[in-house]
Amino acid sequence: MPRFTVLETSALFSSRVKYDYLFEMEMWLKGLERFFQIDCLPLSAFERSHASLKNYVEEVAAVRAGLAHMAMLATQLLGEGKEDLASFLLYLDSQVTRPGSGEMPARRRGGNAETEFALVVEKLDDFAKILDELSRAPFVPLQTYLSLGRIVVGTLRQDANLGVLFRENLRPVLDKESKQSLGRVLGSLPEPAHRGALAALFVALFKSLRYAERARTAAESPATRKRALLIFSLLKGESDSIASFISKRLVPRFPEGSVQAEGLRRIVTALEAEVRKVMDVELVDVVLMKDQALVLTRLEDAAALLRDLHQQSVISLAETFSSGLDERTLFPEYRTRLDQSLVLRDEMAKLVKATHDFVKTPDKKTLRALVVELESFRRGGMRHLMFKDWSLFERFLAGFSRERPPRSFLPAAHQFEGFLKTLVKEIGKRSVLANHPFKGFRLEGGTGGTPAGAGPGASRYN
């Protein structure tokens, strides 16, 4: 795990030099570095095993968009004023070399702060122009892509003003309630050594959570939407680092089979599974897609999955070491498993109704309503289902979206309605819904009209 500095300390800068600029610049620089690593690219299993045969033209285009955005951020810093910028650059120098490190401080070029950062902007713009030309090439092989990464990342790392952001880590900003809650968790630990390690882990998880939130923001502009993939590559690398830290540094500190060791292993398992779901499934081929709406959907879903993952990881870590934690003090918007199950059940009930309406009246209007409801469910409640059920929803959505006479979809609609009703029954068996019977509709056919929130037996979704 990397150590963390205090670059966010507001007293070091005027109100005009924003922490957000620093955080974003660090995020994009490190995302750029990860995006040139094959292990951190969103690829299918086949593409990963045949990486040397792949064309990396579209990846180059995503990098170009990321560099152009970094140039814009640097320009914003440049426009903040010479005095603020000079203080900012002097502080970066102090972070490169600390007293007693034995290293010589980074030597700056002659000239004022404005000139220095103008050179940074120029450097980023130069790379963006070169990559713009390269992104129009018919084919960019793996070795060319990796060589390009070494040149771009190596040059930016050597820059006196940008290099520190590769080497250091800004702490994420936490609100007062989150700090107090985490302080209580850490204060309850008997071993001081455990406090330090867990504090570093909490910081890393919160920072990755902020990255996931920024990935969603980065996807808002259609013209540069795919640059968000750099942030997902960064999240992949950071998740690997966190999982390794837990497995190698934290788990061995606790007895085998203890609550703490098992809780930490569950966090690692969840991190690995969810990140693999995002990188090996959700984001595969996004870089090649031309439909901007579909690209946005994929990026939004991936960002939501990783946001939920890191929120749950923080909560699970806190609950492993301290009972009675109210997760809403950490994340006011966080939905507990009960809340998620209730929302999922309600959304699926709407989907059942839309399917049933189409079966009763198979025309263009009801078919369109069904497709809209399916698309809404895919963006929302579907992520609370088991991953193995996702592909069925994807196939039904693709099928119902085809240009065919509405009545030709009736066999598939009957099949889909049966699948949904069975799934709603299974969700109703979740233990958290035991005291929350569902009265939105009654299942028909062989279920005997049993409410979806009731029913005996253990659910495969518990």
N, C-alpha and C positions, 0 to 999 in steps of 0.2 A: 504494500500500500504506500502511495506517495505521502510525504509530509505536506502539511498545509500552512500557507503563509497568511498574513493578515492584510492582504492588499486592499480589502474592502473597507478598511478603517476610514470613515468619512472625514476625520479631522485632517487627513493628509492632503485632501484636495478641496478646492472650492466647490460650491454647490453646482457649478456648471460642468465640472469634469465628472461624469457619471460613472458609478460602479457598473451600470449596465453595459457601457462601452467596453470596459475591461473584461467583464464576464463573457460577452459575446465574442470579442476578439480572441480570447483564450479558447473558447469553445470551437470556433471555426478553424483556428490554426491546428488544434489537436484533432479535430474531425478530418481536416485535410490530410494530416499525417496518417491517420487510420485508414482513410479511403484508398490509399495506395498500398495497403496490405491485403492480400487476397483473402486471408482468413476473416477479415472484417467486412468484406463486401457481401451484399445480399445475393446469394447464388443458390441455385438448386443443387442437389447432391450430384447430379450428372455434370452440371457446369463446373462445380468445384473440382471434380475428378478429371475434367478435361479443360482446365483453365488455360492451357497453352494454345488451345484451338479457338478460343473466344475472341470476338472483336470488341475492343475497349473504346470505340469511338464515343459512344454515349456516356461512358464514365468520364471521359475527358471533358465532355460538354458540361456535366454536372460539376466537375472541379472548376471549370472556367466560371460558372455562375457563382460558385462559392468565393473564388478569388475576387471577382467583381464586387461582391457584397463586402468583403473585407476592406477593399479599397474605399468603398463608401463610408464604412465605419471610421477608417483612418482619416478620411476627409472631414468627418464630423468632429473628431478630436482636434484636427488642425484648425477648425473654425472656432474652437472654444476660446481662443485668446492666447497670446504669447506667454503671459505670466503664468497662467494655469498650466499650460503645456510644459513650460520649463520646469515647474515643480513636479509635474507628473513624470517627466523623463529622469529627473534627478532621483526620484524615489525608485524608479525601476532600476537605476544603477545601484542603489543601495541594496536591492534584492539580489542582484547578480552576485555580489561579493559581500559576505558578512565578515565582521571582525574576527580574526583568528583563523580564517579559512585557509590562509596561506596562498590565496590566488590573487593575481593582479586584477584590479577593476577593469571593466571593459572600457577601452579608450574610444572616445567619441571623436567624430570628425569635427573640424573647425566649423564655426558658424553657429547660428542661434537655433532655438528649439523649433521654430517654424520651418527652417531649412531642413533640419533633420527629419521631421515628419513628412515634409513634402517629398523627400527621397524615398521614404517608406511607401507613400502612395504611388509614386512613380514606379517603384519596383513591382508592386502588386498589379498595377495597370499593365506593365510590360508582360508579365506572365499571363494575364488574362487575354491580351491580344495574341500572344503566341498560341495559347490553347484554343482560342477561337478559330484560328486557321487550322490547327491540327484536328479539331472536332469536325471539320468538313472533309477530312481524308476518307477514302473508301474503306480502309482497314488499318486499325492500330493493334499490333500484336502485343502479347503479354510482356515481352522483354522491353519493348519500347515504352509501354505504360509504366513499368517498374523503374526504368531509367529516368523517365520524366519525373516520377515521384522523388527519386533521390536528388535530382537537380533542384526542383522547386522547394521541397521541404528542407534540404540541406542549406540552400541559400537563405531562406527565411529564418532558419535556426541561428545562422551566423550574424544576423542583423542585431545591432546593439539594442534596438528598441523592441523587437519582436521576440528575440531569443529567450528572454526571461519568461515569457508566457508559455513557451514549450516546457520549460524546466520547473516552473513553480505551479502551485495550485491555489486558486482563489477559493475561499470558503463560501458556501452558499449563505445567503441572508435568510435567517429564521425569524419568525415573529415571536413576540414575547411569550405567548402561551406555549408554543412549541419548545422554546428554550427551557421554560419552567418544567414542562412535562419530562423532557429528556434529562434535565438536571436531577429530578427526583429519581429517575431510573438509575442514573449513574451513581447518585449518592447512596443508593441502597446496596451497592456492591461492596462486599467485605474486602476484596483485594484491590489495592490501588492500581496494580499493574493491569488488571482487567478493565478498570475504568478508562485508562488511556487508550487501550486497543479498541474498546467498544465505542469510545467517542470518535476515534478516527473512522470506524465503520459507519456510524451514524452520519457523519459528515459526508462520506463518499456516497451513501445511499441518497441523502438529500440532494447532493449535487447532481447525481444522475436523474433524479426526479425533475430537477430544474431543466436539465437537458431535454427530457421527454416533453416538457411543456414548451420549450423553445422550438422543438421539432415541429410541433403543431402550428406554431406561429409562422415558422419559415415556409410552410406549405401554402400560405394564403395567396401569394402572388402567382397567377398561372404561368407567366413568362419565365419565372425562375424557380418554379415549384420543386424541381428535382434536386436542387442544391440541398434540400433537407436530408437527402440520403447521406451526406457527410456526417450529419449529427447522429444518424442511426449507426453508422460505422463506429463513431466515437462511443456510443452507448454499448455496442457489442464489446469493444475493447475494455471499457471500464467495468462491465459486468464480469468479464473473464478475470480481471484483476481482483475484483471484490470476492468472487467465488474462490479464487486461489488463496487470498488472504484468510478467508474464513476456514478453509480446509486445512491449510498448512500452519497457520499461526494461532487461530482461536480454538478450534476443536480440540487439539492436543492438550490444551490447558485444563480440560475438564474430564472427569472420569468417564470411561466408556459406558454407554448406556444411560448416562445422567440426563436429566431434563434439558440442561443447557446444551450438551453435545447433540442431542437429537433435534432440538429446536434449531440449532445452527445448520445442521445437515439439511433440514427441510427447507431452509432459506436458500441454500446452495442448489438444491434440486429444482426449486421453483424458478430461480434465476436462469439456470441452464435450459430448462424446458421452455419457458416463455420467450427468452431471447432467441432460441432456435426456431420457435414458431414464427417469430417476426422476420428473422433474417433468411430462413430457408423456405418460407411459405408466403407470408403476407407481402413481402417486398420484392420477391423474385419477379424479374422482368418489368418492374415499374420503370426502370431507366429507359426501356424500349417503347413504352406506351405512348401513343399520340393523343388518346382521349383524356383531356385534362380533368374531366369530372371523375373518371375512373382512377386517375393518378391521385387526386385529392382524397378520394374514398380510402384507397389503400394506405396512404400516408397518415390520414386521420385515425384509421383503425389501429395501425401499428403504434402510433404515439399514445393512443388511449390504452392499449395493452401494456405498454411499458410504464406508463404513468401509474396504472393500477398495480402493476407488479412492484414498483418501488415503494408505493404507499403501503402495500401489504407487507413488504419486507421490513420496513421501518416498524410497523405495528407488531409484527411477529417477533422481531428482535427485542422490542421493548417488553412485550408480554412474556417472553422467555425468561427474562431476568427480573421482572417486577410485575406482580399481579395488581389488578385494579386500575390499570391505565385506561383512561377514556380516550379512545382513538380520535374522537371529534375535537379534542384540544390540539391534536397534531394536525389533523386535516378536517376542517369544518365541513368540507364537501364530501368527505369520505362516506361511502355507503357500506354498511356492514353486510355480512352474508345474508342476513334476513332481509335487509332492504333490497339487495341485489336480486334475491329470489322472488320477492314480491313484484318488483318491476319486471323481471323476466316473465313471470307468469301472466301479468297483465298484458304485456306486449304480445305474448304468444296467443292470448285469448283474442286480441284484435286480429291477429293473423288468421286464426281459425275462422273467425266471423267473415273476413274478407274472402277466404277460400270457399266457405259455404255459400256466400252470396253469389259467387261466380258459378258454382255448381248448379245452383237453382236457376240463375239467369245468365247463361254463357254468351254475353255480348261484349263489345269493345269497352264499354264504360266500366263494367265490373272487372274485366281483365286488367284494365289500366289501374284500377283501385288496388287490385291484388299485387301487381308489380310494385306500385308505390309503397304499399305496406311491407312487402318483402325487402325492398331497398332500405326502408327506415329501420327495420329489424336488424338488417345486416350491419348498419352503422351503429346500432345501439345495443339491444339486449343480447345479440348473438354471442358477444364476447364472454357472457356469463355462462354459456353452455360448455360442455366438454368439447375439446378441440376436434375429436373424431366426428362430431356431428356437423361441423362447419361445411365440409365438402358437399353434403347433401343439400343444404340450403343454397350453396353456390350453384349447384347443378340445376335445381328447380328454378332459381332466379334467371339463369341463362336460358333455360328452356321456355319459360313463360314470356321472355322478352323478345322472342323471335317473331318475325313478320309472317303470321299464319292466321287462318280463320279461327276465331275464338272457340268454336265448338270442337276443333281438333285437339284442344288442350284438355278436354273433359276427362279422359282416362288418367292423365297425369295429375289433374286437380283432385280426383277421387283418391289417388294414391297419396298425394301430399296431405290431404285432410286427415286421412287415417294415421299417417306418420306424426302429424302435429298433435292429434288427440292422445296418442300413445306417449308422446314426449311430455305433454302437459301432465299426464297422470304420474309419470316418473318424477317430474319436478315437484309435484304435490307430495311426494313421499320424503322429501328432504326433511331432516329432523327439525330444522329451524322453522318449518311451516306447520309443525304439529298442532299448534294452537291458533293457526290462521287458516280456517277453511275458506275455500274459494267458492263464490256464488255467482261468478260472472256468466257462466253457461254450464250446461250439464252435458256430459259426454253421452253420445248416442250409440246405437248398435249393440255390440256385445258387452259393453261396460255396465249395462243395467242402470244407466243414468247416474252413476256415482259422481259426486262433485270432484272437480280436479284437485282440490286441496286435501282430499281425504284418501282413503284406500290403504289396505294393509301391505305389509312387506317392506323390505329395505330398498331404498332407491340406489341406483348406480350413480347418482349425482351427489350422494352425501359425502 
